[in-house]
């Protein structure tokens, strides 16, 4: 068992007692076991967790195990709060904990705590590197970074731009995925003649921090040489775009993103963000729900690979630009053209034939 000098979180005697008392499973009308599954998400700067992951996971659990209960909490980027949330849900006797750790290192201790209470843990989206994790589902994270950077580089090259300055606005230093995105992006960018003139790891993926940092950079770099910005996700991209527009830079140089948030897709239509990475959250949430139900029923979840000994499924991300909005988020029913095409975007949507 790997602890890496982590202080294990201990449950109070009262919590343990509550866990024991609440551990009896109910059944639904069909006589199947109704489960209790905790779904703990890391932060709210990224809108996907509230808007998509939570409802999609709940719907998948209801379909797989009708009458089951999902205990949802969001740590709002606070590892200490997530620790308290875990203790709270363990006191309610869950069959499985699906955990997206606010801090990947502290997450290892949370896994040990849940396992000590006899509750298996699924590592969701962000890898928790602990051999006691029962299952891990995410996307090919280095490939996300490659997609972001390659799409940016290809676009610049098509425009005849082969040299110039880039800024890199990476994700949260506590998120292991952010390091993988950055690794993938550097693999592409470092092989070009572009120059990275500034790089920043954004705490909690916060748009305000990304905006503030870019504003500071714009006061020191040669703005005329800035030909693009790598932004790790759509939250940081929103801060980047706000800083560029606020500084009067027009046209806005191409900016990357990730998660295909509605406002990001609208920025792509408007031309202030060049791309984002579309990841089928429905596929991820459904896969996690299937694994959770399997573990709760004493079965092995289906996996396609392993990560550090953990059964793993890695899903495939897709680069989304203005050219394939219809084929991705609209075709998959994530958004309708009416949701994307506000009054301000009517003309741009018509040019893209969004419907």
Buried (B, 14 or more C-beta within 10 A) or exposed (E): EEEEEBEEBEBEEEBBEBBEEBBEEEEEEEEBBBBBBBBBBBBBBBBBBEBBBBBBBBBBBBEBBEBBBBBBBBBBBBBEBBBEBBBBBBBBBBBBBBBBBBBBBBBBBBBBBBBBBEBBBBBBBBBBBBEBBBBBBBBBBBBBBBBBBBBBBEBBEEEEBEEBBBBBBBBBBBBBBBBBBBEBBBBBBEEBEBEBBBBBBBBBBBBBBBBBBBBEBBEEBEBEEBBBBBBBBBBBBBBBBBBBEEBEBEEBBBBBBBBBBBBBBBBBBBEBBBBBBBBBBBBBBBBBBBBBBBBBBEEEBEBEEEBEEBBBBBBEBBBBBBEBBBEBBBEBEBBEBEEBBEEEBEEBBEEBEBE
